[in-house]
Structures are given as C-alpha cells and as structure tokens.
Amino acid sequence: MAGEREKEPLKLTDLPWDDVIFRHIFPKLSAADLCRLRRVCQEFLELHIQYMASCTHLDLSKSTMTNEVFQKSAVVNCKKLTSLYLADLPWLTRGGWQVITLHLAGLQKIDARACWDADDETLKNFFLKFRGLKEVRLSKVGTVSDNSLYFLAHSCQELEVLDVSHCWLVSEDGIKQVVEYCKRLKVLNVEGCRDLSETYLCSLQVKKIKIIPHQNICEIAKKRRRVNYLGLNIQI
C-alpha cells in the first residue's frame, strides 16, 4: 500500500497520444490554447509538434495569435493539412501566405475570408502550388482581381466552391475564366460583386451552378426583359 501511495499521478502525456489526446482532446482546444500549451514544458512542446504533424484540418479563424507565432508554430509542422481555415485574420501578411505555400503540399480547402494582405503575385504562387484546391473562400479580400481569378482558373481545375463575395475588383471577365476552366464548379458566391450582369448569372444557373446570394436570378432577369419590352421605366 505504501508503494502505491508513492506512485506519481498520471499526467496528460501518459494518455495514448494518437488514440486519445489527438483524437478527443486537442480538437476541442482553440488555437490559442494549443499555443499556450506548447509553452508549458519541453514534453508538451513535443506533444504539440506531433499533433500538428498529424493534423489534416486546422482552424485558426479569428485567432489572436501573431503572424510570427503563426509562421513558426502553427503551419510549418502541419505537412498533412488538406483544409486550412484562416477567416478574419487581418494580421496574416504576405509572408504568412508564403510560409503556407512553401511548407504545405496537399491543400484542398482554404478559407481566407477578410485576410486583406494578399496581392495578385501572392495568390498566383499559392494557386500554382496547390493545384488540387476544391474550395477557395476569399470574401472581403479587396485585392482579389480578375488576374487572381485567371491564375486560379488555369491552375486549379478541380475547383468546386468559390467565394469572392464583396471582392469589388472582380468582374464578369474573371468569373468567365473560372467557369470555362473549372468544369466541376458547383457553388459560386458573388454577393456584392457589382460588375456581374443578371443575364450572365442567370446563364450560370442554367449550367447548374448554385449562385449566392440566394435569389431567383432568372426570374428577376425575365421581369427586367418584360419591363424593357413594354418600354416602361420601372426599377425592379
């Protein structure tokens, strides 16, 4: 009995890493919690590194970590990532994009909504690297242009979902490139893109592409044509 009382209590790292910690505990922690955990001791640092190396999905959306921490600890070790969620990270610099492009290999989904600091050259290199992208979300990235969509269309022809809502530099020319070369496109979010005609969006619905925002674009186009035919100056 005395010997049993002298046994050290179980620690987190005594649990099975792959089957318990990585599968049931760490996925419930925020990115900030994981970053704090890695600073506790050398053993926890190793635990964090191995967890990151096993991840296929990483959600850092709205994280308060710095760009420096992101580059050093949150991406470099994640060689197996297929999905990366970075929505609402205004601190993400072009250097951060370059780190992602350099260190990852098999991304299929990227959510970078409101990550403002990305120019055409940065996105070009990103799309050229990740040609298997199936889902790209770049809403409110004001630098996204038709040139960005040209690189996307010609590099990522497995694309199924594209969100460029509130990207004001995007016009019909850029969307046409995506539609022409990305034959698997199923969902297109162009809310707030001002240079897209209703007639063109209606033609995309005929191609069975789901257009967001949800509205019956074809019905609106028909009403406009009817009004024009009648010669009435009515705004619908």
N, C-alpha and C positions, 0 to 999 in steps of 0.2 A: 504493500500500500504506500509506503514511504517513497518507493521508487517511482510509482505512478504520479504522485503529487509533484515530483521534481521535474516531470516532463514539461518541455516548453509548450505553450499554447500554439494551436495551429495559426499559421499566417496565411494571408491571401495567396501568396506564391506557392503554398503547399497544395492548393487545389489543382486539379488537372487543367493545364493551360488551354489546350486546344478544345477539349470537350465541355469545359465548364466556364472558365474565365472569358475566353474569346467568343464563345457562342452565346452565353447567357448573361454575363455581367457587363463587359465592356461596351456592347452595343447599346446599353441603356444609359451610358455616360455621355455627357456633352463633350465637345472638342476641348473646351476649357478645362473640364475635369480631367481629361486624359493628359493634357499638357501639365497640369499641376501634379498629377500622379507620378509622371516620369521624373519629377524633380525631388521626390521623397528620398530615394536611395539608389544605389547602383543596380540593385536587384529589380526594382520597379522600372528603372530605365530600360533594362534588358527585356522585361516583360512588355513594355510599351513598344519597343522596336520590333519584337517578334509579332506582336498583334498587328502593327501596321503592315508588316511584311505579308500577313495572311489576308488582309482586307481586300475585298473585291468592290465594296461600296463605301464611300466616305462622304459624310455630310458635315460640312463646315459652315453652312448657311448662317448668316447673322452672327458669326463668331467674333469675339472681341480680341482675338489674338493679333499680334502684329505681323506685318509682312515678313519680317526677319524670322520669327518663330515658324511661320508657315513654310518658308523656304528650307529651314534647317531640319524641322522635325515632323511636319505633317504630310509631306508629299514624297520626299527623297526615298523613303524606305518602302513606299507602297507600290511595289513593282507589279502586283497582280490586279490593280484597280481597273474596273471596267466602267464604273459610274462615279462621277465626281460632282458634288453639289456645292456651289460657291455663291449662291444667291445673296445679294445685299452685303457684299464685302467691298466697300468703296476704297479700302486700303490696299486692295490687290493691285500691284503695279505691273508694268510690262515685264519687269524682272521676274515676278512671280509666274507670269504666263510662260516665260522662257524656261523656268525651272520645271514646270509641268511638262512642257514639250520635250525637254532634254531627258527627264528621268522616267517618264511613264512610256508605256508601249501599246497597251491594248484598250484604250478608252473607247467606249461605245456611247456613253451619255455624258454630256457636260451641261450643267446649269450654271450660267454665269450672269444671271439677271442683275442689272444695276452694278456690274463691275466695270466702272467707267473707263479705266485707263487701258484701253486696248485699241491699237490703230490697225490699219489695213495690213501692214507688214507683219505685225504680231499674229494676227488671225491667219494670214496666209501661211506662215510657218506652222502654226497649230494644225490647220486643216491638211496640209501636206503630210504631216507626221501621222495624224490619226485618220486614215482613210476609211476605217471601218465604223465611223460615227453613224449612229442611228437616230440620236436625239440631240438637238442643239437648241439651247434656250439662251437668247441674248437680249431679252427685253430690256428696254431703257438704257442700252449701251449706245450712247449718242453718236459714237464714232463709226458704228456699223454702216457700211455704204453698199452700193451696188458692186463695187470692186471686191468687198468682203464676200458677197454672195457669189460672185464669179469664181473665186478661189474655192469656196465651199462646194459649188455645183460641180466643178471639174475634178475635185479631189475626193469627195465623199458621196459616192453614188448609191450607197446603201441607206441613205438618209430616209427616215420615216416621219420624224416630227421636227418642225422648225418653228421657233417662236422669235419673231423680230418685232413684236408689238412695241409701239412708241419709239421705233428707230426711224427718225424723221428723214434721214438721208436715203432711205430705201425707196426705190421707185419700182414701177412695173417692169423695167428692163432687168433689174436684178432678180426679181421673183421669177420672171420668164426663164432665166438661166437655170434656176433651181428646178423648176417644173420640167424643163426639157431634159436635163441630165440625171435628175434624181427620180427615176421611174417608180420607186417604191414609196414616194411621199404620200402620207395619209392624213396628216394634220398640219395646218398652216395657220399660225396666229399672226395676223397683221393689223390688229387693233391699233388705231392711232397713226397708221401709215397713210399719209394724206395723198400720195400720188398714185393711188391704185383706183382704177375705174370700177364701177359696179358691174359693167358689162364684162370686164376681164375676170373679176371674182366669180361672176355667175358661170363663166366658162370652166373655171376650176371645179366648181361643184358638179358640173356635168362629168368631169373626169373622176368623180367620187373622192375628191379631196375635201376633208372637213375644214371649213373655214371658220375661224374665230375672229371677231365676236359672233356669238350665235344669233343669227338673224336670217330671214329668208331673203337672201340677196337677189335671187331670181325673181321673186315676187315684186321687190322694190324696182328692179330694172324694168319689169313689164309695166308697172304703173307709170314710170317715167316715160316710157315709149308711148303709152296711151295718151298721156298728157301732151307730149310733144306733137302727136298726131292730130290732136284736137286743136292745137295752136293756142293752148291756154298757158299763161304764165303763172303756174301754181307750184309752190315748193312742197314736195312730199317729204 
